[in-house]
Amino acid sequence: MLNERNMSALCLVDSSKKQEFNQLQEILWSALDYFGVPYEVMDLTKGHLDIEALKDHSVVIIGQEHLGTSLSVNDANSIMEAAKSGVGLVCFDGDLHSYKDPFKDALGLWTSEVGTHMPHLNTWMIRIWDNKHFITSAKDLEFIRFNKPVDVCNIVNIEKDYSLLVTVANSSGLPAVVTQTYGEGRIVLFAVSPKIWVNEYFGHGGGLDDIFWKSIVWAARKPFVMLAMPPFVTIRIDDCSGAPNRFEWVKILNKHGFIPHVSLFTENIGEKEAQAIKELYDAGMAEFSFHAFTWTKQIFWEPKSPTDHSVGREYSKEELTDFFKKMDDYAEKWGIEWSKVLTAHFGEVGKNIISFLKERGIVFLGMPYAFGTPYSVAPLQLPETELRRLKPFNGQGGVIDRHPDYPELFVVSPSYEDVPKSIQQSLMDKGAISSNGQKYDFLWETGREKVNLELGAWYASFGIKHCLDSLLPVVLVTHEQNISVLNNEEWDSLLSKVDQLTSKHYKMFKSWSHIAEYAENLQNSKIKHVKTDLANNELECCLMGKSRIPLYLFVFKGDSKYVDQAFKEFPSYQGEETIRFKLNDLLFRRM
């Protein structure tokens, strides 16, 4: 292939600095792997940077804190020479003062190791200052508070043209994120510590990930390709009996694009409700799962009583054989197939049910269940110590990973509840959640004992934006009894407000079963290489792993003023597969 160019990112590290290097798993690798960014690693302990090696990549990424002390003058010159030729640069290392003069001089950076604007060089908070730029385009002009303060660089002045996107909110007026162009290259500089990507401080899945991955996309030489989760959106409704109007609320959800996951109290379904279920199922307007027999009678685990979940017991194999036969009979009688996603009442699931689930192809878990554990011990999910080991972001923002105890079961549980403590506090201050309420239900505080359509719509919109910004699928959650408090006009009005509040975000409405299957296959796949043939405007992409279904490559083009994105279908494959395609054959949209 003539004029061939490698389209991967190049990450610079120094493995001799053990503490900072080890933090890269949480700061950089987990995110790049989940976002499907093709990347290579160059360890500075192996020698100085080679200018030609730098130029052979789309973007250089610095994510290790204090890496500037590991770069020689020649290294700094090489980085800036590569940037001048068109290679992007994203520096997440906020310690810009430690970088050598060729680096700072090229960008017009005037820094100081002591405060000149304020005595303290740390901050609890940043503010989105400009949301007209691609990197911050999905953000409101909002303040974002961290769990703990992080170090900031004292930038005295920037003597070259730049764009200020985010400021430090510590009364100093210091920039937190800026962009520049240098020759043909695009530069993104973070002036706050990369510890913001560590859960202890804030972390991925916390609400800033769009700034992270969009910085890479904007800076990277185009075209640029990622293998990420498409912007899938769905909604889960628990405790469903068809009340009060035989699932009329489902049709209103359909009007706004949703294909809801309806989790049933099976013994509450009468003939009229069963007929409505069949009609909705045949029309592809909803999918159905069995949640419990009734609110007080569970299928998967027996608590001490309907109101006492401090202890409980496993159902026997004989009891479960009877229970699951009833579920099979319901499906046959109603003319449906059950969803492949399990959503259990109170999140209580016995270990004995696993074989029964697998026999029926129900292999996706709507929550990271603690099997064989009562609700009061592990409410709705595994203990935090176990969640911290799961992908993509150690439990924050939810879990998309194999269950640690039963890897044949795949968890697809994105969450707008599992956010940094600082964000949870802001949600409580706004009244969207309470300390003793169900934080994952967007109507819990706004549709049970009072009606607040504005706040309910705001919290649902928060959930959609929070997940999509982190390239997580969206699974909004509420309960039928909360929807039933609203009349049809109020429910429609709330969803219309959600549409308005999320209008900046591109959404693909799918069923949870589809999203779950996609997520499992996506995790089994990785970009091996991406190359571009400049002469023919053609791309070559090789995936490795396996996928039973087609996946979608994110393909980006554009320059410093705009970014356009298209999807390219990659067919199902096993092992390694390579496809070639032309940019001109794709349908791009302006982001």
N, C-alpha and C positions, 0 to 999 in steps of 0.2 A: 504494500500500500504506500503510495507516494505521499509525501507531506504529512505523514502520520504523526499524531500528537497524543501523548498520554493525558487522560482527563482526570486522573486521581488527584487527591490532596496529598500534601507531604507534611507530616507532623514532626516538628523538631523537639527532641528531648535530650536530657542529660541524666543517664541512669546512675551516675555516680552520686547524685544528690538524692539519697534514698527516700527521705520523707516526702519531698515535693514530687518525685517520680512515682511513688506508690499512690499518691492522691489522684494521679491521672486516670485511674480506673473509674473513679466516680466523676471526675471533672470532664474527661474527654472520651475515653474509649466506650463507655456504656452508651453515651449519646451518639457518637459517630456510628456505632454498630446498629443501634435502633433506628436512626434516621436513614440508614442505608447509604452513607457517604463512602465511596471508594477511597481508601487512603493507604499510604505507606508511611513507615516510620524511619527517621534518620536520627541515630544516636550520636550526639556530639563527642562521646568518648571514643568513637571509632575514627575520628579525624576531622579535619576542617571541611567546611561546606564546599561542594563543587558547583560552580556557577551553572554548568550545563545540566547537572542533575536537577537543580532548582528550576531551571527553565523548562524542564520536561514535564512539569506538573501544572495543574490548573490554579492551585492556590496553596500557599504555605500557611500552616496553622501553628501558632505557639500557644499552648495551653498550660505549660508547666510554670509555676510561680518562680520568679527570680531567675529566669533563664538568661536574662541579659548578662549576668555575671559569667556565664559559660561561653558567651560568644566573643570571639576575637574581633579586632578591627577589620580583618580581612573577611570574616564571616558576615559582619554587619554590612560591609560593602557589597558582598555577593548577594545578600538578601535584597538590598535596594536596587542592585543592578537587574536582578530577576524581575522585581516589581516594575521597574522602568520599561522592561520589554513586554509587560502585559500579564505577568503572573500575579494573582491576587495575594493579599497578605491579611490575615486576621490574627491579631495579637490579643488573646484573652488575658495575658499576663499584665496586671495593672501596675507592676513595678517598672514603669517606663523609665524612671530615673536611672536604673542600673544599665541601660543599654548604651552602647558605645556611640561616640559622636557621629560617625557616618550615618548611623540610623536616625538619630535625633535631628541632625542637621538637615538631612534630606526632607524630613517632614516638618521642619520648623519648630521642633519641640524645645521649649525652654522650661526645664524642670528644676526642682530644688528638693533636697532631702529634709528640709525643715519647713515649717508652715510659714507662708507669706500672706495668705488670705485669712487664715484662722490658725490657732495653735494646734488643733487636733487634726491628725491625718487619718481619720477613719469616719465611717458613717453607718447609721442604722438604716438609711433610706435613700432611695433615688427617685427622680421624677422624670417621666416621659416628657420631653420638652418639645419635640417635633414629631408629629405622626403623619406627615406628608411623604416621608421617605419610605422606600420599600421595606426597609428593615423594621421600622416601627409602625407600619401602615395599619396594622390590625389593633393597635393599642389606643386606649383613651389617654388623654393628657392627665395621667393619674400618678399618685405617689405609690411606691411599692416598698414595703417595710420588710427588712430581713429579720431572722430569728436572733441573730447576733451581729454586732458591728464588724465590718470588714475594713481592711486598710485601703486607702486611696492614694493615688499619686498626686503630689502637689505640682500641677501644671501651672507655671507662672504665666506662660503665654504660648500661643501657637502662631508663628509668624508666617505661615503659609495658608492659603485658602483651605477652609475645612467646613464641614457641616456638623453642627451640634445636634445630637439626637436625644441624649439623656444627660441629666445633670445630677450632681451629688447634692443631696438635701441635708447639708449639715451647716448651713448658714455661711458657706464659703464661696458659693458660686462656681465651684470647680466642675469641669466637664467630667462625665462618667463614660460616655461613648461618643466617639466622633468618627467621621469618615473623611477620607481625602482621595484625591487621585494623584498619582506620581508617574509621569510619563504615560504609558499605556495601561498601567496597573491601577487597581482599586484597593484602598487600604481601609481596614476597620481597626480602631484602637480602643481597647477597654482600659480605663484608668482606675478601675476597682479590682480588687484581688479576685483571682479565679476561684477562691473559696466560696464565692456566691453560688457555685455549681455543686457544692457539697451540702448534703441534706442538713447537717448540723447548723449551717448558716442560712441556706435557702434551698438550693438543690434543683436538679432537673425534675420535671413534672410539677414544678411549683408555680409556674406562671410566666416565666421569662424565656422559655425555650424557643419561641418564635424569633426572638432577638438573636439567640444563639445560631440556629440553623440558617436563618435568613442572612446573617452576617457572612456566613460561608458562601451561600448562593450568590449574594450580591457581589462579593469580592472576586469570586472565581472567574477565571477566563471562560467565556462561553463558546460553544454550548457546554452545559454541565448536567450530569445525570446523577440521580439518587434512586434508591430502591426503598421507598418509605411507605407507610400506611396511607392509603388514600383518605380523603376527608369523609369517612363513613359516619352516618348519624342514624341513631335509632332511639327508641324509648321503651322502657320496661314498666309494666303496670302490674303490681302485685295484688293479691287478695280479691280476685275478680269473680263475680257471680252474674254479671250482666246488669247490675243495678245502676240507676233506677229505670233505665229506658232501653234495656236489651242491647247494650253495646253501641248505642248511638254515638257515644263519645269517640269510638274508634273511627267512625266515618269523618268526624271533625278533624281528628289527627291526620287521616288520609288527605283531607283537603289541603293540609299544610305540608304534605310530603312524607310524613312518618309512616312506617310499616311497623306497628307496635308489637312487642312481645307481651302477650296477655297470659298471665300466670293464674290458673284457675283454682278455685275451691270446687272440686269436681262434683261433690254431693249437693251443691247448691244450684246446679244447672237443671232447669226444667226443660220441657219440650220446646217452648218458644225460644228460650236462650240457646238450646242446642241447634235449632234451625238457623238462628242468627250466626252462630259460630261456623256452621257449615257454609253459609253464604259468604261470610268474610274470608274464610279459608280458601274457598274455590276461586274467589276473585283476587287472591294474593294481597289482600288488604291487611292481614295480620297473621302472626304465627302464635301457637298456643302451647303452653306447658302445664304440667300438673304441679300445683304449689302445695296443696294439702287437700284432705277430704273436705274439711270445713275449718273455720278459724280455730276451733277448739279440738280438732282431731287431725293429727299429723300423719304423713305417709312414711317419712324417712327416719323418724326418731321419736321416741315417746318421752316427753318431759314428765316431771313429777305430777304436774297439773297444768291446765291451760294458762295459769297465771304464775306458776312457780317453775322457773327454768334454772334453778340452782343445781339440780341433778336430773338424771334421766337414764334411759336404758336403750340398748340396741333391740330392735325387733328381731325375732328369730327368722331363720330362713323360711320356715313354714308360713309365718305371718306375712313375710314379704312376698312369697309366692302368690298368696291370695291377693295382696294389695296390688301387685303389678298386673295380675290377671284382670283385675277391675279396670286398671288404666288401659290395658289392651282392649278390653270390651268397650270402654267409652270411645276410644279412637275409632273402632270398627263401627259402632252404632252411629257416631256422629259423622263418619266419613272423612276423617282427617288423619294426618300423621303428626305425632308430637314433635315439638322442637327438639333439636339436638343439644340445646342449652338447658342445664339444670338450674332452677331457682327454687330453693327450699324455704318453706315457712320458718321464720326465725333463724334461718341459716343453720339449722340443726340437721346434721346428716350422719347417719350411722355407717360404720365401715361395711356392714353386711350388704348394703345396697349396691356396692360397686359392681359386682358381677351382673346384677339385674340391669343396671344402666348400660353396661357395655353390650349386653345381649341385644339391646334395643338401639344401639348406635348413639346413645346419649353420652357423649364423651367430652363435652365442653361444659365448664363450670362457670356460672354467672358470678361467683365469688370464690376467693381462695379459702374454701371451707376448712375448718379444723374438724376433721372427721372424728366421730365418736366423742364429741365434747359438747356439753350443754352451753346454751347461749350466755349464761352469766359468767362462764369461765373464759370463753372466746367469742364475743359478740360478732357474728357474721363473718369472721375471717380468722386466719392464723394469728398467733401472737406476733407482736412486732419484731421479736428477735428472729423469727423465721421469715417474715416478710422482707426483712433487710437483705435477704440473700436472693431475692427474686427479681427478674427482669420486668420492665426495662430499667427502672430507676429506684431499686431497693424498696419497692412498695409505695413510694410516693407517686401520686398520680394514678395509682392502681397497679394491677398486675396483668401482664400478658406473657405467660410462661407456663411450662409444665408444672403440675402440682409436685412439690418436693417429696411427698410421701407416696404418691401414686402417679408416676410420670406418664402413664397411659392416658391420663386425663389432663386436658389443656384448659388453663384458666384464662378467660377473656373478660376482665373486670376493670375497665378504665374507670377512674374515680375522680370526681370533682370535690369529694369529701376529704380524701387523703392528701391534703395540701400542707404547706408549711404552717407552723403554729401562728406565725404573724399574720398570715392570710386568714386563717380560721378566726382570729380575733377580730379582723376587719369585717368578716361576714357576720359575726355576732353583734358588733357595733352597729351594723346596718339593719339588724333585725331579721336577716335572711335565715339564720340558724340560731339555735339556743344551745346552751351547754348540756342540757338534758334531753334534747329532742333528737329526731332522726335526721342527721345532717345531710344524708344522701337524697332525701325526698324534698323536691323543690316546692312542694305545696304544704309541707308539714307545719310551717309557721304562718302560712298565708291562705290555706284553704280548708282547715279543719274546724277551728272555732271562731275564725274571723275570715273575711274575704278581703284580700289586698292584691288585686290583679297586677298592679304596677310592680310590687315587690316580688310576687311570684314569677312574673315574666322576667324580671331582672335576674333572679337567681337561676332560672332555667337557662337564660342567655349566658350567664357566667359559666355554667357547666359546659355549654357548647363551645364557647370561645376558649375556655381553659384547656379542654381536651384537644381541640383542633390546633391550637397554637403549639402544643407539644407533639403534634402529629400522632395523637392517640385517637382511636375511634371514640365516638360519643355514644354513651348509653345513659340518657336521662332516666330518672327513676321517680315514680310516685305510686300511690295506691288508689284503687278504684273508689274507695270510700271518700277520699279527698276530692277526686274529680266530681263525685256525685253531689258534693256540697254546692258546686257551681252549676248554674243552669247552662243550657247549650250556648246561649249568646255570650255568657261570661267566659266559657271555655274557649270559644272561637276567638273572642276578643283577646284573651291572654296569649293564645298561640300567634295571633297577628302581631302582637307587641314583640313576641320572641323573634318573629321573622324580621321585624324592623331593626331590632337591636343587634341581630347577627348578620345584617345585610352585607357587611364587608367580607364575610367568610363564605367561601365556596363550599357547598355541602352536597354529598351524595347519599341519598336516603336508601338504606338497605335493611334487611332483616338481621336480627342478632345472629341467627344461624349462619347466614352468609358471611357476616363480619368475622365470626369465630373461625370458620373454616379458612377464610382468607388469612387471618392472623397467624394461624398455625403454619400454613404453607409459607407465609412470608418469613417466619422465624427460621424455617428450614432452608432458606435461600440467601445467597450473598453474591454481590458483584465481584467477579474475579478480575475483570479489567474492562475499561471503557476506552476506546480510541476514536479519534475523528480523522477522517480523510478530508483535508481542507480543500483539495482541488475539486472534489465531487460533492462537497457539502453532505457527506455521508458519515454516519456513526456506526461503530461496531461495539456490541456489548456482549460480554460472556458472563453467564450466571453459573454458580456451582451450588450443588445441594440437590433438592428435589421439590417439585410442586405439582400437586394433582390438578391444579386449576391454573388458568392464566393469571399472571401478575401484571402490575402496571409500573413501568418506569416513569419517574418524574424527569422530564426533559426541560431545561431552562435555556433561554436565550435572552439577549439584551445587553445593555451597557450601563454606565453610571447613572443614566436618567430613568431607565425603566427595566423591568424584568417581565418576560412573558413565560408562561409555563404550559406544557402539553403533557398528555399521557400517551405512552406507547405500550401497547399490549405485548407481553412476552409470553409465548405459549407454554403450556405445561411441559415439564421436562424432568429428567433424572440424571444425575452425574454432572455433566457440563454441557451447556448448550450456548451457541453463539448466534446472534441475529445481526443483520445489517439493515439499516433503514436511512432514508433521506429526511432531513429536517423539513423540507418543503412539503412532505406528505403528511405532516402532523397539523392538527388544529390547535393553535396556541390561543391563550387568553391572557390579557393584561392583568398582572397581580397588583 
